């Protein structure tokens, strides 16, 4: 192989390593929806195969797809990802629980409680 071919192969291997080690699903489809590339996480779940549905019924997920183009404006395909947002939802739930607990302590305390600036 020539030096430029070796460099191109190394570049492709690096890109695949990055994509396959992402903690969420990434894929690319052609304009007809045929799979062109999927990282390991996407291949495990197959969520990229079904358009306009959530990635999982068991958790909260964010799914996005976008058409990408080359420098001349010709469509290359559709790039998408699916990322779990369960931790964000759980954080919101914990804040709400903490707020309710704080309010209950104030309302049910046998003595007066106040908050004052220092």
Order of alpha helices (4+ residues) and beta strands (2+ residues): alpha-beta-beta-alpha-beta-beta-alpha
